Structure formats: structure tokens, C-alpha cells
Amino acid sequence: MNPRRWLIALFVLAIGLMPLSALAHKESDAYVTLRTDVKNDHLMHGQWDIALRDLDYAIGVDTNHDGAITWGEVRARRAAIEDYALTRMTVRGDGLTCDMQPTDQRIDEHTDGAYVVILFDAVCDKNIPSKLTIDYRLMYDLDPYHRGIVTIHAGDKIAGAVLGPSSPVASLNLREPDRWGEFKSFVTDGIWHIWTGIDHILFLLSLLLPAVLIMRRTDKRGGGLRAYAAIAESTGTLMALSPGASRYRWEPVASFWPACVDVIKIVSAFSLSHSITLSLAVLGYVHVPSRLVESGIALSVMLAAMNNVYPLINKRVWLIAFAFGFIHGLGFASALSGLQLPAGAMAASLGGFSVGVEIGQEAIVLAFLPLAYLLRKTRFYQVTLLRWVSMLIILIAAGWFVQRAFDILIPGFSALLPA
């Protein structure tokens, strides 16, 4: 196999692996809050919010399989829910394990759907020490991307961490919270949020596919070609191959730098805008219903890919990326919607998550752009990837939009990314 075929095979594999992280089950979140009791040094009161869809996936709450989980079905499975959850988290202090005792169970609405709220007490044999170890195993055997955001309140001190199958154990100091450790924990969380968010990945892919090409339009009057846009404005834009082959022609960029500069402009604009709405939403200044946010994200993916097939925009495309970034930032904010933290802890969490999102995003760009540049002259890239991959993205995003906006289940789409 010659080097070019190796590159094509590697490129196809890289694109093919992107959706695999989202197959079968949507990434899941849970929120654990523990508060020390001012009157009892052996006791902590806990609240555990677990997505109802996750519990149904794990132990089956929808007993009649009609797709609608009722409060009656939740009550009937109360013991099973509590047993499943409380046996999958351990709280230890000074080497001794605290006993987890359920006290109540409720239903609460989060931005991404209904959650079961398990109220419990963690009863310790000794006085609760200043350092606790949390061993978190919820969904560890079912969803490798599940995460549990754990927060412990001890008077005016707050400590927290993001735990999951890849890092299930954390030691939290209640006297001197480790803000640097919390920051790193949320950096990892932000990276995985991007890498497991197939809609965000497909949006980036739609922006990146034409990054190493210049579109030129056939001048039918003169029979020649004229520049359709300058390199700096078109090489990394939302433009792609038009079905009218006689009217448009794609040419590879002459050098890597113009494409790289244009990608930097688009990614920077997107990053700035989604950082703004992420911060505003997490801090409580902006609230948009989840249904509108998720529908808007699907629509942005569809329009970005559609402009690759039927190009309408060829100037200042970084402004389009900037505009779409606002809605994606609201989507990122849903990952932190359950946090109730003071200023210092919130700054560490929000800052770490934002950095992680950027790292995850830049990793995708850095992996994609060099390979795209090396393949830019091939028909495989200019036709197969640019046109047909964009069409596939349009189809997927249209399915997401219908599901999310109109609450209509389309068979097959929920396997890729539930609405």
C-alpha cells in the first residue's frame, strides 16, 4: 500500500471512530451532595440526584415498557433504586466505612430531564475526620463516560471532585479544600465532554472539512475560472462542493499556513462565544430551556454541513462560528447545572471545565488538519469526504432536530445520540 492510501485509511478510521463514544447510551451525569450535621459529629446528610433515564437503563424502571416512566413505577422500584445506588458509593474516614441509610426519595426536574433524588444519611462510627475518601462506582459497568459530581459541605468549607469509571476514588480534605485538584478534575471532565459529545464533534468537523480547499466558480460567460473568495476568507469556511460541478470547482490551498490561519480564526471565535454563554449560564444569569438549546445545537450542525453542500456564505465565516458558539455554550453549561458552590470553588470548577473543553476541541483540530492538508489534492477528499460526509451529517442532524424540537422518536437515531 502506497503512502497516500495509508493516509486515506488512517483518515477514514479517525472519522469513523468519532461517533463510537456516543453509541448505545447517552453520557450520564449524577450529583452527590454531603453535608455534615452540626449536632452530630458522626453523621452526614446526603442527597444523590441520578437521571431517571440512567436508572431505567441500569435496572429497568419503566416496567410496562411504554416509554413513559410514571411516579408509580418509580415508587414501585424504590427499594431497587436505593439498593443499586447506595451499594455503589463508599464513604470512608480514618479507614472506617460509613453506613449508608436511605431516608427518602423524590423526583426533580433538571435541564436535561427528570432525576430521582435519593436522600440518605452516612453514619460513621467515629467523629467525621477532616479528610474523607469517596469511592464512586455508579454505572461503572454500563457507561464508561458516566460522571458523578461529588460535593461535601463541612460548615463553611466545601470540597468536591468529578468521579467516574476512569477515576472512581478521590480523597477530599474538609479543612483545606484542594482547589488545584478540583481544577484538574474538571479539566478532565471538560475534555471528555467534548470527546463524547458527538453533536459538538460533527459541528467542528463541518467547519474543518473545507479548511484546506479554495472554491472557484466557473465563469460561464468567459468559460474560464474566477476566484470565488480570497484564501483568507474561504479556505477554512463553511463552504464545500456544490452539486453543480459545471459551476464550481475546488482547488487545494497552495500552502498550509493560510488554511491554518483561517481555522484559528474560526475556532477562536467559536471558543470565545461559547465561553461567554457557558459562564453566564453556570453562574445563573442566563437560563434557556434545554429543549431549545439542544434543538438549536442540532440546527447549527445541520446548517453548517448544509453550507458545505450548497454554499451560501463565503465571507467572514468566523462571525457565523461566533454566533453558533453561543448556543453550544449553553449546551456545555448543562454539564455543570447541578453545581451549588461558593465563588472560589465555582471559579475552580468553571475554569477547569472551560480549559478542558478547549483542550478537547484543539486536540480534534490538531489531529484533523494535518491529515486533511496531506489529502487535499485527492478526489477522495474533495468529493467523498467533503460532499458525502457533509450529506451524512445533514441527515443525522436533521434527525436530532426533529427528535429534540418536536419530541418525536425516530428509530435508529436514539442509538447514536438520544434526544
C-alpha positions as MATLAB code, in Angstrom:
seq = 'MNPRRWLIALFVLAIGLMPLSALAHKESDAYVTLRTDVKNDHLMHGQWDIALRDLDYAIGVDTNHDGAITWGEVRARRAAIEDYALTRMTVRGDGLTCDMQPTDQRIDEHTDGAYVVILFDAVCDKNIPSKLTIDYRLMYDLDPYHRGIVTIHAGDKIAGAVLGPSSPVASLNLREPDRWGEFKSFVTDGIWHIWTGIDHILFLLSLLLPAVLIMRRTDKRGGGLRAYAAIAESTGTLMALSPGASRYRWEPVASFWPACVDVIKIVSAFSLSHSITLSLAVLGYVHVPSRLVESGIALSVMLAAMNNVYPLINKRVWLIAFAFGFIHGLGFASALSGLQLPAGAMAASLGGFSVGVEIGQEAIVLAFLPLAYLLRKTRFYQVTLLRWVSMLIILIAAGWFVQRAFDILIPGFSALLPA';
ca = [
       0.000    0.000    0.000;
       1.449    3.359   -1.019;
       1.717    6.250    1.477;
      -1.322    8.055    0.107;
      -3.539    5.002    0.610;
      -2.208    4.644    4.139;
      -3.166    8.255    4.803;
      -6.654    7.728    3.381;
      -7.145    4.626    5.503;
      -5.953    6.476    8.605;
      -8.239    9.415    7.864;
     -11.290    7.198    7.354;
     -10.514    5.389   10.604;
     -10.186    8.671   12.515;
     -13.535    9.960   11.240;
     -15.185    6.595   11.782;
     -14.103    6.458   15.414;
     -15.577    9.862   16.262;
     -19.171    8.657   16.773;
     -18.283    5.485   18.657;
     -18.063    7.210   22.012;
     -21.744    8.123   21.800;
     -23.158    4.809   20.653;
     -25.722    2.858   22.639;
     -26.188    5.260   25.556;
     -26.044    8.978   26.153;
     -23.378   10.198   28.539;
     -24.855   10.357   32.020;
     -24.453   12.666   34.976;
     -25.251   12.368   38.679;
     -24.818   14.775   41.576;
     -23.928   13.793   45.149;
     -24.060   16.320   47.987;
     -22.969   15.511   51.544;
     -23.415   17.896   54.495;
     -22.062   17.408   57.977;
     -24.546   17.620   60.863;
     -23.723   20.433   63.295;
     -25.317   18.496   66.168;
     -23.884   15.044   65.442;
     -20.193   14.551   64.640;
     -20.886   11.011   63.395;
     -23.479   11.965   60.772;
     -23.650   13.410   57.290;
     -26.862   14.074   55.359;
     -26.703   13.170   51.693;
     -28.609   13.858   48.502;
     -27.970   11.923   45.310;
     -29.574   13.105   42.047;
     -29.500   10.381   39.382;
     -31.007   10.754   35.906;
     -34.143    8.660   35.599;
     -33.098    7.555   32.129;
     -29.868    6.149   33.599;
     -31.666    4.177   36.298;
     -34.038    2.788   33.700;
     -31.058    1.788   31.581;
     -29.362    0.150   34.574;
     -32.154   -1.638   36.432;
     -35.341   -1.108   34.425;
     -37.785    1.376   35.936;
     -40.233    1.513   33.016;
     -41.857   -1.794   33.975;
     -44.579   -1.753   31.297;
     -42.101   -0.682   28.573;
     -44.334    2.076   27.196;
     -41.549    4.665   27.066;
     -43.106    6.845   29.783;
     -41.879    6.419   33.364;
     -44.526    7.297   35.938;
     -44.187    8.192   39.604;
     -45.987    4.957   40.409;
     -43.310    2.949   38.587;
     -40.573    4.845   40.440;
     -42.242    4.193   43.806;
     -42.613    0.510   42.980;
     -38.881    0.313   42.296;
     -37.820    2.464   45.247;
     -36.022   -0.308   47.117;
     -34.246   -1.495   43.975;
     -33.156    2.074   43.130;
     -31.776    2.703   46.605;
     -30.037   -0.655   46.739;
     -28.473   -0.143   43.306;
     -27.189    3.350   44.100;
     -26.121    3.163   47.745;
     -24.139   -0.036   47.248;
     -22.112    1.732   44.552;
     -20.680    4.528   46.636;
     -18.490    4.200   49.732;
     -17.579    6.979   52.156;
     -14.566    6.273   54.358;
     -12.936    8.264   57.135;
      -9.849    7.166   59.073;
     -10.084    3.827   57.299;
     -13.613    3.108   58.556;
     -16.570    2.859   56.182;
     -19.661    4.923   56.962;
     -23.025    3.155   56.771;
     -25.362    4.475   54.038;
     -29.013    4.575   55.135;
     -31.797    5.801   52.789;
     -34.287    8.246   54.311;
     -36.489    9.449   51.445;
     -36.887    9.518   47.683;
     -38.233   12.197   45.339;
     -38.347   13.293   41.699;
     -36.771   16.537   40.480;
     -36.522   18.163   37.060;
     -33.087   19.135   35.759;
     -32.381   20.903   32.485;
     -31.806   17.556   30.775;
     -34.795   15.675   32.168;
     -36.214   14.017   35.286;
     -33.919   12.864   38.097;
     -34.552   10.572   41.037;
     -33.421   12.256   44.268;
     -32.256    9.798   46.930;
     -31.976   11.288   50.407;
     -29.738    9.331   52.763;
     -27.617    9.513   55.892;
     -23.977    8.464   56.086;
     -23.449    7.260   59.662;
     -19.818    6.900   60.784;
     -18.537    5.025   63.857;
     -16.081    7.806   64.687;
     -16.249   11.554   64.512;
     -16.135   12.600   60.903;
     -12.474   13.357   60.142;
     -11.150   16.296   58.160;
     -10.308   14.023   55.231;
     -12.799   11.689   53.566;
     -12.296    9.180   50.773;
     -15.132    8.716   48.279;
     -15.270    5.545   46.180;
     -17.854    6.078   43.419;
     -18.951    3.135   41.216;
     -22.349    4.122   39.800;
     -22.781    2.999   36.150;
     -19.136    1.886   36.056;
     -20.029   -1.376   34.275;
     -22.561    0.203   31.893;
     -21.284    3.601   30.787;
     -17.546    4.318   30.639;
     -18.283    8.058   30.344;
     -20.610    8.407   33.321;
     -19.565   11.060   35.808;
     -20.606   11.836   39.330;
     -20.071   15.361   40.660;
     -19.455   14.971   44.395;
     -19.615   17.948   46.768;
     -19.042   17.845   50.540;
     -20.110   20.718   52.805;
     -18.493   20.957   56.257;
     -19.604   24.225   57.807;
     -18.276   26.979   55.551;
     -15.776   24.628   53.874;
     -16.631   22.942   50.603;
     -14.674   20.284   48.728;
     -15.559   18.474   45.523;
     -14.453   16.250   42.670;
     -15.685   14.694   39.434;
     -15.626   10.888   39.618;
     -16.394    8.138   37.152;
     -15.288    4.731   35.850;
     -11.850    6.010   34.836;
     -11.199    7.762   38.186;
     -13.615    6.393   40.811;
     -11.766    7.390   44.008;
     -10.986   10.793   45.488;
      -9.721   11.967   48.886;
     -11.276   15.266   49.920;
      -9.897   17.500   52.641;
     -12.698   19.253   54.510;
     -10.415   21.763   56.253;
      -8.222   22.803   53.333;
     -10.060   22.103   50.059;
      -7.706   21.287   47.190;
      -8.744   23.848   44.588;
      -5.944   22.792   42.247;
      -7.121   19.192   42.441;
     -10.698   20.300   41.769;
      -9.491   22.349   38.805;
      -7.674   19.347   37.309;
     -10.684   17.146   37.913;
     -12.916   19.490   35.922;
     -10.289   19.853   33.172;
     -10.559   16.123   32.581;
     -14.337   16.398   32.707;
     -14.326   19.148   30.061;
     -12.106   17.109   27.736;
     -14.384   14.092   27.944;
     -17.465   16.267   27.500;
     -16.152   17.304   24.084;
     -14.877   13.877   23.085;
     -18.168   12.179   23.975;
     -20.375   14.942   22.539;
     -20.959   13.709   19.005;
     -23.047   16.775   18.057;
     -20.205   19.134   19.021;
     -17.718   16.926   17.149;
     -19.835   16.928   13.981;
     -20.165   20.708   14.177;
     -16.378   21.045   14.338;
     -15.981   18.528   11.524;
     -18.372   20.528    9.321;
     -16.226   23.615    9.885;
     -12.971   21.799    9.265;
     -13.752   19.751    6.147;
     -13.285   22.628    3.658;
     -10.345   24.104    5.550;
      -7.699   23.050    3.040;
      -9.529   23.940   -0.177;
     -10.367   27.065   -2.163;
     -13.642   27.125   -4.066;
     -13.587   28.662   -7.503;
     -16.612   29.259   -9.658;
     -16.769   28.537  -13.377;
     -17.463   31.732  -15.316;
     -19.916   30.509  -17.928;
     -19.691   33.716  -19.933;
     -15.977   33.583  -20.406;
     -15.550   29.870  -19.995;
     -12.723   30.325  -17.530;
     -12.414   30.344  -13.770;
     -12.544   33.300  -11.426;
     -11.682   33.392   -7.755;
     -14.832   32.933   -5.722;
     -13.223   34.067   -2.489;
      -9.831   35.007   -1.138;
      -7.827   32.326    0.605;
      -8.032   34.020    3.975;
     -11.847   34.157    3.772;
     -12.669   30.802    2.178;
     -10.133   28.134    2.973;
     -11.407   27.311    6.440;
     -15.004   28.322    5.991;
     -18.322   26.570    5.926;
     -18.130   26.166    2.140;
     -17.952   22.896    0.267;
     -18.625   21.187   -3.020;
     -21.775   22.265   -4.812;
     -23.763   19.636   -6.731;
     -23.337   21.766   -9.845;
     -19.936   20.510  -10.958;
     -20.047   22.704  -14.058;
     -20.394   25.852  -11.923;
     -17.909   25.206   -9.131;
     -14.512   23.668   -8.778;
     -12.409   23.041   -5.714;
      -8.682   23.583   -5.684;
      -6.259   22.698   -2.881;
      -4.603   25.514   -0.978;
      -1.046   26.182   -2.067;
       0.395   26.107    1.439;
      -0.555   25.024    4.932;
      -0.358   28.427    6.639;
      -3.419   30.146    5.022;
      -5.622   27.201    5.969;
      -4.182   27.150    9.471;
      -4.779   30.889    9.978;
      -8.386   30.606    8.849;
      -9.031   27.657   11.161;
      -7.517   29.615   14.062;
      -9.914   32.491   13.354;
     -12.960   30.217   13.299;
     -12.008   28.139   16.335;
     -11.087   31.244   18.341;
     -14.408   32.915   17.541;
     -16.317   29.763   18.452;
     -14.365   29.387   21.700;
     -14.956   32.989   22.746;
     -18.710   32.879   22.250;
     -19.311   29.503   23.882;
     -17.168   30.568   26.854;
     -19.404   33.612   27.354;
     -22.694   31.696   27.469;
     -21.138   28.818   29.430;
     -20.105   31.226   32.190;
     -23.362   33.192   32.181;
     -25.499   30.058   32.334;
     -23.486   28.309   35.055;
     -23.471   31.470   37.185;
     -27.250   31.726   36.833;
     -27.511   34.881   34.724;
     -28.964   33.124   31.667;
     -31.468   30.302   31.561;
     -32.779   28.776   28.328;
     -34.907   25.608   28.297;
     -32.907   22.506   27.479;
     -35.248   21.608   24.625;
     -34.499   24.885   22.839;
     -30.756   24.594   23.468;
     -30.454   21.030   22.203;
     -32.676   21.773   19.184;
     -30.544   24.827   18.409;
     -27.347   22.789   18.556;
     -28.804   20.223   16.146;
     -29.893   23.036   13.815;
     -26.416   24.606   13.900;
     -24.822   21.283   12.922;
     -27.314   20.830   10.090;
     -26.795   24.356    8.703;
     -23.007   24.136    8.932;
     -22.945   20.878    6.979;
     -25.602   22.077    4.523;
     -23.468   25.068    3.645;
     -20.752   22.585    2.690;
     -23.054   21.122    0.023;
     -24.965   24.259   -1.002;
     -22.508   27.069   -0.187;
     -24.124   30.407    0.583;
     -21.603   32.036    2.927;
     -18.032   32.736    1.894;
     -17.071   35.911    3.732;
     -16.166   36.385    7.389;
     -17.295   32.914    8.333;
     -15.712   33.353   11.752;
     -18.755   35.509   12.535;
     -21.004   32.523   11.828;
     -18.882   30.332   14.080;
     -19.083   33.052   16.732;
     -22.887   33.157   16.506;
     -23.272   29.355   16.674;
     -20.898   29.241   19.629;
     -23.426   30.946   21.897;
     -25.908   28.090   21.632;
     -23.162   25.469   22.038;
     -22.003   27.245   25.205;
     -25.471   26.807   26.687;
     -25.188   23.126   25.861;
     -21.838   22.880   27.645;
     -23.386   24.605   30.673;
     -25.817   21.726   31.198;
     -22.843   19.635   32.350;
     -22.391   21.954   35.346;
     -26.034   22.798   36.003;
     -26.187   20.838   39.263;
     -23.374   22.696   40.988;
     -24.165   24.839   44.032;
     -20.774   26.198   45.049;
     -19.290   29.349   46.614;
     -17.232   31.726   44.496;
     -13.822   30.064   44.975;
     -14.999   26.535   44.278;
     -17.172   27.671   41.367;
     -14.232   29.513   39.806;
     -12.055   26.399   40.025;
     -14.800   24.193   38.586;
     -15.880   26.525   35.788;
     -12.305   27.457   34.892;
     -11.158   23.845   34.797;
     -14.139   22.741   32.718;
     -13.617   25.582   30.216;
      -9.935   24.718   29.851;
     -10.835   21.064   29.361;
     -13.350   21.921   26.647;
     -10.681   23.918   24.811;
      -8.107   21.145   25.127;
     -10.580   18.595   23.796;
     -11.525   20.868   20.923;
      -7.958   21.720   19.969;
      -6.982   18.047   20.075;
      -9.599   17.319   17.410;
      -8.393   20.232   15.268;
      -4.719   19.284   15.573;
      -5.431   15.664   14.660;
      -7.631   16.584   11.697;
      -5.911   19.482    9.954;
      -2.521   17.934    9.055;
      -4.156   14.807    7.613;
      -6.658   16.918    5.678;
      -3.821   19.015    4.247;
      -1.919   15.944    3.064;
      -5.052   14.564    1.347;
      -6.406   17.839   -0.022;
      -5.454   17.084   -3.653;
      -7.218   13.723   -3.812;
     -10.676   13.111   -5.253;
     -11.359   11.056   -2.126;
     -11.098   14.193   -0.021;
     -12.679   16.693   -2.408;
     -15.702   14.545   -3.275;
     -16.123   11.577   -0.945;
     -15.406   13.370    2.309;
     -16.416   16.942    1.525;
     -19.703   16.149   -0.190;
     -20.893   12.796    1.121;
     -19.751   13.145    4.725;
     -21.465   16.539    4.842;
     -24.656   14.982    3.482;
     -24.486   12.289    6.144;
     -24.044   14.948    8.837;
     -27.089   16.815    7.487;
     -29.181   13.647    7.736;
     -28.049   12.898   11.292;
     -28.518   16.486   12.489;
     -31.967   16.708   10.880;
     -32.976   13.585   12.798;
     -31.709   15.083   16.044;
     -33.591   18.315   15.367;
     -36.894   16.527   14.764;
     -36.458   14.448   17.916;
     -35.435   17.337   20.131;
     -37.754   20.057   18.826;
     -40.918   18.000   18.345;
     -40.322   15.142   20.804;
     -40.709   12.560   18.051;
     -38.756    9.333   18.364;
     -37.013    8.322   15.126;
     -35.860    4.679   15.221;
     -32.092    4.424   14.952;
     -31.227    7.961   15.990;
     -31.503    7.268   19.704;
     -28.822    4.616   19.318;
     -26.433    7.302   18.073;
     -27.410   10.128   20.401;
     -30.686   10.244   22.320;
     -32.657   13.443   22.016;
];
